[in-house]
Amino acid sequence: MKKGMGVIIAVIAAVVIAGIMLMSSYNGFVSAEENVDQAYSQI
């Protein structure tokens, strides 16, 4: 039973880490898009 619980915790941790990585890459994409918009607004 304890072995199964460890596997479940490991899977949840992996999902959380993947979610954090996706959020950070998405935020980077949004900030890059904002930089492009700001550059166009100065033209």
Backbone as JSON, one array per atom type, in Angstrom:
{
  "sequence": "MKKGMGVIIAVIAAVVIAGIMLMSSYNGFVSAEENVDQAYSQI",
  "N": [[0.82, -1.2, 0.0], [1.94, 1.26, 0.8], [3.85, 1.59, -1.18], [2.34, 2.05, -3.48], [1.19, 4.48, -2.76], [3.42, 6.14, -2.74], [4.04, 6.14, -5.46], [1.8, 7.46, -6.47], [2.13, 9.99, -5.29], [4.53, 10.74, -6.53], [3.71, 10.92, -9.19], [1.85, 13.02, -9.02], [3.58, 15.07, -8.22], [5.21, 15.23, -10.51], [3.33, 16.13, -12.39], [2.69, 18.63, -11.32], [5.19, 19.92, -11.52], [5.51, 19.89, -14.32], [3.35, 21.52, -15.0], [4.16, 23.96, -13.87], [6.39, 24.5, -15.43], [5.17, 24.79, -17.95], [3.55, 27.03, -17.46], [5.5, 29.01, -16.96], [6.84, 29.12, -19.42], [4.71, 29.93, -21.02], [4.18, 32.44, -19.91], [6.55, 33.73, -20.59], [6.26, 33.77, -23.37], [4.04, 35.45, -23.61], [5.09, 37.84, -22.56], [7.06, 38.35, -24.46], [5.46, 38.81, -26.68], [4.2, 41.15, -25.83], [6.41, 42.85, -25.85], [6.89, 43.02, -28.59], [4.52, 44.27, -29.42], [4.86, 46.7, -28.1], [7.1, 47.68, -29.44], [6.04, 48.04, -32.01], [4.21, 50.04, -31.43], [5.79, 52.23, -31.11], [6.52, 52.95, -33.59]],
  "CA": [[0.0, 0.0, 0.0], [2.8, 2.43, 0.85], [4.52, 1.74, -2.47], [1.38, 2.69, -4.38], [1.04, 5.88, -2.34], [4.62, 6.83, -3.21], [3.91, 6.32, -6.9], [0.79, 8.5, -6.68], [2.76, 11.27, -4.93], [5.51, 11.05, -7.57], [2.97, 11.35, -10.38], [1.31, 14.35, -8.74], [4.72, 16.0, -8.24], [5.61, 15.41, -11.91], [2.31, 16.96, -13.04], [2.86, 20.0, -10.81], [6.41, 20.47, -12.12], [5.23, 20.15, -15.72], [2.47, 22.69, -15.05], [4.96, 25.16, -13.59], [7.22, 24.75, -16.61], [4.31, 25.31, -19.01], [3.14, 28.39, -17.1], [6.63, 29.93, -17.12], [7.09, 29.31, -20.85], [3.6, 30.72, -21.54], [4.4, 33.82, -19.47], [7.62, 34.26, -21.42], [5.69, 34.04, -24.69], [3.18, 36.64, -23.5], [5.93, 39.03, -22.4], [7.7, 38.6, -25.75], [4.43, 39.42, -27.52], [4.05, 42.52, -25.35], [7.57, 43.62, -26.34], [6.65, 43.27, -30.02], [3.46, 45.28, -29.48], [5.44, 47.97, -27.68], [7.98, 48.14, -30.52], [5.18, 48.54, -33.08], [3.54, 51.27, -31.02], [6.74, 53.33, -31.2], [6.74, 53.26, -35.01]],
  "C": [[0.86, 1.26, 0.0], [3.51, 2.67, -0.48], [3.6, 2.43, -3.47], [1.19, 4.17, -4.04], [2.23, 6.7, -2.81], [4.56, 7.11, -4.7], [2.91, 7.44, -7.2], [1.39, 9.88, -6.37], [3.77, 11.68, -6.0], [4.82, 11.54, -8.83], [2.41, 12.76, -10.18], [2.43, 15.39, -8.79], [5.17, 16.27, -9.68], [4.62, 16.3, -12.65], [2.45, 18.41, -12.6], [4.09, 20.64, -11.44], [6.18, 20.79, -13.59], [4.33, 21.38, -15.87], [3.23, 23.97, -14.81], [5.82, 25.51, -14.81], [6.37, 25.33, -17.75], [3.89, 26.74, -18.72], [4.28, 29.38, -17.33], [6.92, 30.16, -18.6], [5.97, 30.12, -21.48], [3.77, 32.18, -21.15], [5.52, 34.47, -20.27], [7.14, 34.61, -22.8], [4.85, 35.3, -24.67], [4.04, 37.89, -23.36], [6.66, 39.35, -23.7], [6.71, 39.27, -26.71], [4.18, 40.87, -27.12], [5.21, 43.39, -25.84], [7.4, 43.95, -27.82], [5.59, 44.36, -30.18], [4.01, 46.66, -29.11], [6.35, 48.53, -28.78], [7.14, 48.7, -31.68], [4.52, 49.85, -32.7], [4.48, 52.47, -31.11], [7.0, 53.73, -32.65], [5.79, 54.37, -35.42]]
}
